[in-house]
Amino acid sequence: MTFHRLCLLGAFATSLSLAAVAQTAAPAATPSSTDNLALRFANGVVAVAEDKVITVDDLRREIAPRVPALQRSARNEKEFNERLEALQDEIIQEMIDRVLIVKEFKKDEKRQVPSSYINNAIAEEQIRRFDGDRAKFLSYLRSSGLTYREYRMKVEDDMIHDYMRGQQRKNQNIVSPARVETFYNENKDRFFQDDQVRMRLLSLTRQPGDTDEQLIEGSNKIITRFKAGEKFEDLARELSQDAKRSKGGDWGWQPRADLKPEFSKPLFELQKGQITEPIIASEAVYVLYVEDRKFAGIPPLADVRDQIERILVNKMAQDAEQRWIERLRRNAYVKIY
């Protein structure tokens, strides 16, 4: 493997989640989930993938962080147990696939993960989750039933897994114009958009003792300057008293439904380039500016082409990755107990 390609693995190292292995506060599996696994896999073996034995302890470590969310979302014990068993099946398949993917990588003896990448990933995880305290880190590994060597191998395997999946997805990046147009015609309702306005806002905060008349007088001076030719964004940078001041009061695109009625009613009566009258509130007075408008309806293809291309590229990448994984499964020895 070339150094350039190996550098790609380094990117995975810095963002690696390490699944359940490095969860400092990873919740233990509940008695219900533990009993379920003990009953389901009485001999302690979950599956065999090629020459790798996947044990109940391996599965417990993977499933433990996901159990609390399952408990919160389940409406009763019966639903929890059903969803837990489905989750177990999903994780078992994930663990098997990881074994097969890592084996595929290692078929080429020239492909290796540099030790420095693994060391850096482990060091970053110790800092992020254990405040750099190696003793705490090693204590956690012991409580998880992992040796340092096993942990290091898992870090390497996770990096390989992410890299190989990324390689399968990254080549799917060309979509024909005809396919984009077909998707648009068949899914127009997906792109319906409400009335939207590209809005800038200038606010003057009400100070103790300020009357509505004083606030309106101050904002009318701003409106006069705008009508005399000054840019609204420059006025906002100079005078606005809110968090968007440095951005010239730019609030981006705002759908009608997302705005308070006292803002949306006057704002959506304006055309591009127009400004509202002062809008008085208990905390401030506001002046709004319409930088651009989009009217309710289905936008033309040109406006959503990039969005459709992203949807299709992602779908093609998922399909390509799934075909690759299914091929690995067909050519592998796998036994699930």
GIWO-V42493 format. One record per residue. N is the residue number from 1. PHI is phi in whole degrees, -180 to 180 (NA if undefined). OMEGA is omega in whole degrees, 0 to 359 (none if undefined). Layout:
N_PHI_OMEGA ; N_PHI_OMEGA
//
This chain:
1_NA_181 ; 2_-73_179 ; 3_-62_180 ; 4_-58_181 ; 5_-71_178 ; 6_-65_179 ; 7_-61_177 ; 8_-61_179 ; 9_-65_180 ; 10_-61_179 ; 11_-64_178 ; 12_-67_183 ; 13_-63_185 ; 14_-73_182 ; 15_-110_187 ; 16_-66_178 ; 17_-86_181 ; 18_63_176 ; 19_49_185 ; 20_-86_190 ; 21_-66_186 ; 22_-107_177 ; 23_-83_184 ; 24_-65_180 ; 25_-116_183 ; 26_-59_182 ; 27_-68_178 ; 28_-70_177 ; 29_-62_180 ; 30_-69_177 ; 31_-54_181 ; 32_-62_182 ; 33_-70_179 ; 34_-65_179 ; 35_-61_181 ; 36_-59_180 ; 37_-68_180 ; 38_-63_180 ; 39_-74_186 ; 40_-75_182 ; 41_-126_189 ; 42_-62_182 ; 43_-88_177 ; 44_81_180 ; 45_-112_180 ; 46_-90_184 ; 47_-163_171 ; 48_-125_178 ; 49_-122_187 ; 50_56_181 ; 51_-102_183 ; 52_-102_175 ; 53_-95_178 ; 54_-100_187 ; 55_-98_176 ; 56_-61_179 ; 57_-63_176 ; 58_-60_181 ; 59_-66_179 ; 60_-59_180 ; 61_-63_180 ; 62_-75_187 ; 63_-86_186 ; 64_-53_182 ; 65_-66_184 ; 66_-95_184 ; 67_-66_181 ; 68_-56_179 ; 69_-64_178 ; 70_-65_179 ; 71_-63_182 ; 72_-67_185 ; 73_-89_181 ; 74_-75_183 ; 75_-85_179 ; 76_-157_184 ; 77_-64_181 ; 78_-63_179 ; 79_-64_178 ; 80_-59_182 ; 81_-65_179 ; 82_-65_182 ; 83_-72_177 ; 84_-64_180 ; 85_-66_177 ; 86_-65_178 ; 87_-65_177 ; 88_-58_180 ; 89_-61_180 ; 90_-63_182 ; 91_-70_177 ; 92_-58_179 ; 93_-64_178 ; 94_-61_181 ; 95_-67_177 ; 96_-64_180 ; 97_-60_179 ; 98_-61_179 ; 99_-61_182 ; 100_-66_181 ; 101_-68_179 ; 102_-63_179 ; 103_-63_179 ; 104_-60_178 ; 105_-62_187 ; 106_-80_174 ; 107_-60_178 ; 108_-93_185 ; 109_-65_178 ; 110_-75_181 ; 111_-89_179 ; 112_-144_174 ; 113_-92_179 ; 114_-58_180 ; 115_-57_182 ; 116_-62_179 ; 117_-66_180 ; 118_-67_179 ; 119_-59_180 ; 120_-65_180 ; 121_-63_180 ; 122_-67_180 ; 123_-62_179 ; 124_-64_180 ; 125_-68_178 ; 126_-64_179 ; 127_-68_186 ; 128_-70_188 ; 129_-108_184 ; 130_-128_179 ; 131_54_179 ; 132_75_182 ; 133_-87_183 ; 134_-65_180 ; 135_-62_178 ; 136_-64_180 ; 137_-61_181 ; 138_-67_177 ; 139_-64_178 ; 140_-64_179 ; 141_-60_179 ; 142_-61_180 ; 143_-67_179 ; 144_-90_180 ; 145_77_181 ; 146_-116_169 ; 147_-83_178 ; 148_-62_180 ; 149_-63_179 ; 150_-63_179 ; 151_-62_181 ; 152_-63_178 ; 153_-65_180 ; 154_-68_177 ; 155_-58_180 ; 156_-63_181 ; 157_-64_179 ; 158_-65_177 ; 159_-65_178 ; 160_-63_181 ; 161_-57_182 ; 162_-66_180 ; 163_-64_183 ; 164_-65_177 ; 165_-65_178 ; 166_-63_179 ; 167_-64_180 ; 168_-69_184 ; 169_-86_194 ; 170_-72_181 ; 171_-81_181 ; 172_-95_185 ; 173_-136_179 ; 174_-120_179 ; 175_-122_182 ; 176_-72_177 ; 177_-56_181 ; 178_-64_180 ; 179_-68_177 ; 180_-62_181 ; 181_-65_179 ; 182_-63_179 ; 183_-62_179 ; 184_-61_182 ; 185_-65_182 ; 186_-87_185 ; 187_-135_185 ; 188_-58_183 ; 189_-61_179 ; 190_-65_187 ; 191_-105_178 ; 192_-59_178 ; 193_-129_177 ; 194_-74_171 ; 195_-54_178 ; 196_-135_177 ; 197_-135_171 ; 198_-84_195 ; 199_-111_165 ; 200_-116_186 ; 201_-135_174 ; 202_-123_182 ; 203_-124_172 ; 204_-117_185 ; 205_-71_178 ; 206_-74_176 ; 207_-92_179 ; 208_-54_178 ; 209_91_179 ; 210_-67_175 ; 211_-98_176 ; 212_-59_182 ; 213_-63_179 ; 214_-66_179 ; 215_-66_179 ; 216_-65_179 ; 217_-61_179 ; 218_-64_181 ; 219_-72_177 ; 220_-65_176 ; 221_-63_178 ; 222_-67_180 ; 223_-62_178 ; 224_-63_179 ; 225_-64_178 ; 226_-63_182 ; 227_-68_178 ; 228_-83_174 ; 229_120_179 ; 230_-75_179 ; 231_-75_181 ; 232_-61_183 ; 233_-64_177 ; 234_-69_178 ; 235_-64_180 ; 236_-64_179 ; 237_-64_182 ; 238_-81_195 ; 239_-120_186 ; 240_-64_184 ; 241_-123_177 ; 242_-141_188 ; 243_-68_182 ; 244_-93_183 ; 245_-56_184 ; 246_-66_179 ; 247_-100_180 ; 248_68_179 ; 249_73_185 ; 250_-78_177 ; 251_-107_177 ; 252_69_181 ; 253_-78_180 ; 254_-125_174 ; 255_-66_180 ; 256_-55_185 ; 257_-67_182 ; 258_-87_184 ; 259_-104_175 ; 260_-65_182 ; 261_-54_181 ; 262_-67_173 ; 263_-95_187 ; 264_-66_184 ; 265_-61_179 ; 266_-71_185 ; 267_-65_185 ; 268_-83_171 ; 269_-90_184 ; 270_-95_173 ; 271_-104_178 ; 272_-54_178 ; 273_90_181 ; 274_-98_186 ; 275_-129_180 ; 276_-81_165 ; 277_-73_179 ; 278_-58_178 ; 279_-112_185 ; 280_-87_173 ; 281_-134_184 ; 282_-65_186 ; 283_-100_186 ; 284_-169_169 ; 285_-117_186 ; 286_-124_170 ; 287_-127_183 ; 288_-113_182 ; 289_-129_179 ; 290_-94_179 ; 291_-83_178 ; 292_-161_181 ; 293_-133_167 ; 294_-130_183 ; 295_-94_183 ; 296_-56_179 ; 297_145_179 ; 298_-94_182 ; 299_-68_178 ; 300_-66_182 ; 301_-54_183 ; 302_-59_183 ; 303_-75_184 ; 304_-119_182 ; 305_-58_181 ; 306_-61_179 ; 307_-63_180 ; 308_-65_179 ; 309_-60_179 ; 310_-64_179 ; 311_-61_184 ; 312_-70_178 ; 313_-62_179 ; 314_-64_179 ; 315_-65_178 ; 316_-62_180 ; 317_-66_178 ; 318_-62_181 ; 319_-64_180 ; 320_-64_179 ; 321_-65_181 ; 322_-66_178 ; 323_-62_179 ; 324_-64_181 ; 325_-65_178 ; 326_-64_176 ; 327_-65_178 ; 328_-62_180 ; 329_-65_182 ; 330_-62_185 ; 331_-96_185 ; 332_-118_171 ; 333_-92_180 ; 334_-137_174 ; 335_-136_178 ; 336_-107_183 ; 337_-89_none
//
